[in-house]
Amino acid sequence: MIQARHWLSVLSCTLLMSAVSITGYASSAYGISLTNTLSIPGETTDLQPGNGANVNRFGFFSDIYYDRFNNVYYALGDRGPGGGVIPYQTRVQKFSVDVDQNTGAIANFKILDTILFSKDDKNFNGLNPRLLNGNAGTLGLSHDPEGFAVAPNGNFYVSDEYGPSVYEFKPDGSFVRAFTTPQNLIPIANGDPNFVDGRPTITSGRQDNRGFEGLTISPDGKKLYGLLQDPLVNEGSNDGSADGRRSRNLRLVEFDTATGQSTAQYIYQLESLAEINQRIPGTTDDFGANSQGRNIGISAITALNDKEFLVLERDNRGFGVDALNALVDDPNETPPPVGSKRVYKIDLTNATDVSGISLANTNTLPTGVNPVSKSLFLDIAAALGPDNPGDWTKIAEKMEGLAIGPQLKDGSYALLIGTDNDFSVTQEDNSITQFDICTNANGTSYSRRVIDSGCPEGQKLIPGFLYSFKVSSAELGKFVPPQKVPEPTATAGLMLLGLSGLWLKGRR
């Protein structure tokens, strides 16, 4: 076990990796190598005017998308600081980062545009539905964006945890439409929707704060795939009682982009707690049985082709707000070791469509129901801490963004993974007073300050991290980049004019 006072070694480690190429880590079954890391200050602001955590503090990487046609990136910052209890206009950030074409090393992070989401000239807001609308059952403009993709025509697809929902927006952030959420995913309490409360108030549907954490688009743009962070609240069992926290079985939902309707649901199985606990020395820090479908979950998904995907799966341990907040209260505490930060490759080919199948009150799949196939692609914890993959000081808690970046000169690709720092704000329940988490440069002191009151001299907010891994084309396998809507050609334009002339002639 490590001493708590050494947690900030992650900062010096990542700053070093920003300047040096790291190639020797055995980070996956395929030999994928970590190239370098950018540490981005928690004080970074976006391009919205004003000053304040819930106004323009950069929210980092709840998801990342690479637009390879324009060589720009998009980053979501979820519902804002405060866990849905203070107002925040939800948004996506367009940014650029230089990628070395020989090594895949990243540098020069720059925000290009801040795009607010809106509907009928009103902004979507991170406030939970009870606070925003006065009713837990009215979703309205409450918005917790977690997954992002760009359509072939340039529109944005954004998944949300509150609903769970999938929305389409124009490139300026204005609302186009909502996709139809399958009924079995909607959180229900006493027969009515409840988008705020958790168990035992809600008895079916997605767990609280466990909606569509990941979203990706098929290469041809015809399908969207939304992946719940954890199992449904009623799809799991504890001695015969429904308890999704004890299940491994979460749902991957396929949508038709033309109709906005769901066309299939598949089961993605989380890594078992037995396997995760086996990696943790001793038994003191093992995860309990009710952590399976709650403290272990997915954070992102990105398509490789029509059937194969990369999925980012993680636990809730590591360098982040919760651990540091606990250290403020007790500096002698040693946060538990990291158990899982991994990327898996999955395949839908032989998976069973479970749209009409309930897994209520069971942790076991019915006979004949096949989950998606799954294999280890990248062990992030092993890459960041090869000598001790459980060292929480070296590994960010919330690895949430995943994108296949540009192709390099040797045919390999840069794979980018980004972290969510929760705006460096504690998620205090049932309170509108939130607190910034600050620390000094060598990690020997910590503080919790009222939000926006400023860190003490010599202390700063928690940074965000952007990691670049070099992945060969062979390792990605049958990767098919997204397709773009073809531009009208001059010939096509002349043909249309000719047809119009014939139609008009016939009308005379």
Secondary structure, DSSP 8 states (H G I E B T S, - for coil): ---GGGTTHHHHHHHHHHHS-------STT--EEEEEEEE-TT-B-SSSS-SHHHHB----SEEEEETTTTEEEEE-TT-TTTTSS--B-EEEEEEEEE-TTT--EEEEEEEEEEE-EETTEE-B-S-HHHHHS-TT--TTB--EEEEEE-TTS-EEEEETTTTEEEEE-TTSBEEEE----GGGS-EETTEE-SS--TTT--BSB-TT-SEEEEEE-TTSSEEEEEESS-BTTSSEETTEE-GGG--EEEEEEEETTT--EEEEEEEE---HHHHHHHSSSSTT---GGGTTTTEEEEEEEESSSSEEEEEEEES-SBSHHHHHHHHH-TT--------EEEEEEE-TT----TT---TT-SS--TT----EEEEEEEHHHHH-TT-TT-GGGSBS-EEEEEEEEE-TTS-EEEEEEE--GGGB---TT-S--EEEEEETTSS-EEEEETTS---TTEEE--EEEEEEEE-HHHH-S-----------HHHHHHHHHHHHHHHHHH-
